[in-house]
Amino acid sequence: MKDKQLLDPKAFDQIRGWMLSKWLMGAQARGVAVSLFEHSGKEGVSTVVTGIGRSFCTTYAGKVLLLDAAKGSNNLAAQLSLPEKVVKIEDIKNGCSNFDEYIIRHEQLGIDLLTLDDSCISFSDNKNKSRTFLEHASKCYDLILIDAGALSDNRSTHWLNVSDYRVLVVDATTATHEALEHQKNEISQRGIKIDGSVLNKRSYPIPRSLYWLVR
């Protein structure tokens, strides 16, 4: 996908403003990690992560990292027309001192991209490795936007568990009230707290059945 084909960053300005006012303006000594995820795939989480990242780059003075932890076919590198460079999580050592070896920088936007292969993370140690990685990365970046992929891919769960905030991306053109209730129950059963949501591909007005999700 060519960079010029991406959605206008202005389409994500409202989301950026919401995130700044709700989460990023609080005084804290480190950066904020926000995981964006979808329930079962094809809701457009990669497009949303890229759009929000581009919107932040227009006015936000902080340093932003896009973290692709999903490695799907519609990955962040393709969204930004950048070469894909996949890095294994165990190769990133010594805090963030060697981050520059692995990131790809979008010079025009002034944003960094890291495509992470976390397949080596086992069920037993996933939280520790993910948490350690984010602790180091948050010392280098003010905002980390994580494409955590689909909840149906169990590997995404560990990123949701260790992030500061979690945002569910919903395809408003296909979601039904029954499907959303099912997703809500499943996410709750996994012990995951949703801090916000993005209704992707929505037309105005928002369907009444979806208002419960954006309250």
ZARORO-372718 format. One line per 4 residues: number of its first residue (from 1); for each residue x, y, z of C-alpha. Coordinates in Angstrom, 3 decimals, padded with zeros to 6 digits. Layout:
N
NUM) X/Y/Z  ... .
***
This chain:
215
1) 000.000/000.000/000.000  001.426/003.368/-000.970  001.778/005.925/001.783  -000.354/008.423/-000.107 .
5) -003.256/005.968/-000.052  -003.471/005.968/003.722  -006.401/007.618/005.409  -006.084/011.319/006.102 .
9) -004.545/011.813/009.578  -007.341/014.301/010.287  -009.743/011.357/010.383  -007.963/010.254/013.566 .
13) -007.587/013.662/015.215  -010.559/013.054/017.501  -009.052/009.778/018.699  -005.693/011.457/019.255 .
17) -007.316/014.242/021.271  -009.244/011.705/023.321  -006.082/009.728/024.102  -004.131/012.844/025.036 .
21) -006.787/014.162/027.380  -007.613/010.825/028.972  -004.254/009.088/029.287  -001.184/010.939/028.107 .
25) -001.455/014.248/029.949  -001.019/012.744/033.403  002.321/013.301/035.085  004.447/010.183/034.957 .
29) 008.112/009.404/034.618  007.859/007.057/031.654  006.083/006.591/028.372  002.633/005.110/027.866 .
33) 001.983/001.806/026.086  -001.392/001.465/024.359  -002.378/-001.861/022.789  -004.974/-001.843/020.038 .
37) -006.580/-005.156/019.189  -009.506/-006.756/017.407  -011.599/-009.746/018.297  -011.172/-012.150/015.426 .
41) -009.375/-010.317/012.629  -010.231/-008.093/009.648  -011.595/-005.256/011.786  -008.762/-003.036/010.537 .
45) -006.577/-002.691/013.623  -003.389/-002.156/011.570  -004.999/000.687/009.626  -006.224/002.278/012.850 .
49) -002.822/002.016/014.558  -001.133/003.586/011.531  -003.742/006.340/011.289  -003.457/007.250/014.962 .
53) 000.330/007.234/014.719  000.242/009.586/011.743  -002.179/011.870/013.551  000.075/012.085/016.599 .
57) 003.029/012.998/014.413  001.245/016.098/013.130  001.088/017.894/016.503  002.483/015.723/019.286 .
61) 005.926/016.708/020.525  006.651/013.350/022.138  008.582/010.465/020.642  006.326/007.773/019.158 .
65) 006.997/004.090/018.483  004.684/001.872/016.435  005.108/-001.723/017.555  003.852/-004.425/015.199 .
69) 003.377/-007.493/017.378  000.827/-009.128/015.076  002.788/-009.645/011.846  -000.359/-010.006/009.807 .
73) -000.662/-009.674/006.036  -001.754/-006.050/006.421  001.203/-005.150/008.623  002.370/-001.732/009.693 .
77) 005.424/-001.758/007.421  003.161/-002.221/004.403  000.814/000.484/005.681  003.710/002.939/005.827 .
81) 005.422/001.746/002.641  008.504/000.792/004.631  010.657/-002.329/004.267  009.750/-005.002/006.767 .
85) 012.449/-005.824/009.286  011.367/-008.514/011.742  013.230/-008.655/015.043  013.140/-011.404/017.652 .
89) 012.313/-010.126/021.091  015.236/-011.940/022.697  017.687/-010.089/020.396  016.813/-006.724/021.933 .
93) 019.016/-006.598/024.993  020.510/-004.053/027.352  017.402/-001.954/027.664  016.893/000.303/024.671 .
97) 020.582/000.936/024.038  020.479/-001.058/020.805  016.995/-000.088/019.600  018.467/001.834/016.696 .
101) 019.733/-001.433/015.242  016.207/-002.769/014.835  013.808/000.093/014.245  012.922/001.558/010.866 .
105) 012.352/005.285/010.909  009.809/007.024/008.733  011.754/010.207/008.102  008.843/012.227/006.757 .
109) 006.572/011.450/009.707  009.326/011.319/012.308  008.020/008.059/013.701  009.750/004.779/014.541 .
113) 008.526/001.303/013.598  009.510/-001.992/015.193  008.172/-005.278/013.832  008.567/-007.814/016.591 .
117) 008.669/-011.596/016.375  007.459/-012.725/019.786  006.759/-016.332/018.796  009.454/-017.542/021.200 .
121) 007.432/-016.274/024.161  005.991/-019.288/025.922  002.790/-019.369/027.934  004.728/-019.500/031.186 .
125) 007.004/-016.492/030.664  005.016/-014.328/028.241  004.099/-011.631/030.744  007.635/-011.267/032.047 .
129) 009.265/-010.883/028.625  006.577/-008.544/027.332  006.605/-006.445/030.488  010.409/-006.201/030.504 .
133) 010.421/-005.134/026.863  007.821/-002.406/027.436  009.590/-001.161/030.556  012.741/-000.608/028.520 .
137) 010.915/000.833/025.498  008.913/003.273/027.636  012.178/004.862/028.758  012.935/005.739/025.135 .
141) 009.472/006.673/023.862  006.678/008.851/025.183  004.010/006.830/023.384  004.071/003.204/022.216 .
145) 001.185/002.174/019.967  000.998/-001.623/019.777  -000.748/-003.518/017.009  -001.603/-006.564/019.128 .
149) -003.633/-008.225/016.380  -006.633/-010.447/017.014  -007.776/-011.768/020.377  -008.411/-015.097/018.666 .
153) -004.634/-015.348/018.306  -003.768/-016.187/021.888  -000.308/-014.661/021.548  -001.818/-011.178/021.565 .
157) -003.126/-011.605/025.094  000.205/-011.051/026.812  000.573/-007.604/025.228  -002.876/-006.648/026.451 .
161) -002.052/-007.800/029.963  001.101/-005.706/030.287  000.049/-002.534/028.428  -001.047/000.589/030.257 .
165) -004.230/000.829/028.181  -006.182/-001.421/025.829  -008.360/-000.273/022.916  -010.730/-002.570/021.034 .
169) -011.160/-001.922/017.295  -014.591/-002.844/015.928  -015.714/-002.958/012.316  -018.965/-001.022/012.555 .
173) -020.131/-002.252/009.141  -020.310/-005.896/010.209  -020.723/-005.837/013.996  -024.074/-006.773/015.463 .
177) -025.356/-006.255/018.987  -025.255/-010.009/019.633  -021.688/-010.309/018.353  -020.539/-007.387/020.489 .
181) -022.129/-008.863/023.599  -020.347/-012.149/022.883  -017.030/-010.335/022.445  -017.563/-008.337/025.614 .
185) -018.203/-011.498/027.637  -015.221/-013.334/026.164  -012.857/-010.432/026.821  -014.157/-010.127/030.381 .
189) -013.665/-013.840/031.002  -010.025/-013.495/029.976  -009.539/-010.834/032.623  -008.822/-008.095/030.092 .
193) -009.997/-004.567/030.873  -010.985/-002.445/027.877  -010.111/001.220/028.352  -011.568/002.449/025.065 .
197) -012.804/001.475/021.644  -012.628/002.627/018.040  -015.530/002.059/015.663  -013.713/001.533/012.381 .
201) -015.328/002.047/008.970  -018.286/003.706/010.594  -020.755/005.992/008.895  -022.764/008.625/010.707 .
205) -024.819/008.393/012.774  -023.449/005.593/014.955  -025.948/002.706/015.094  -027.875/002.717/018.360 .
209) -026.738/-000.837/019.151  -023.101/000.298/019.277  -023.494/003.234/021.662  -022.844/001.062/024.707 .
213) -019.305/000.479/023.430  -018.307/004.139/023.171  -019.722/005.401/026.450 .
***
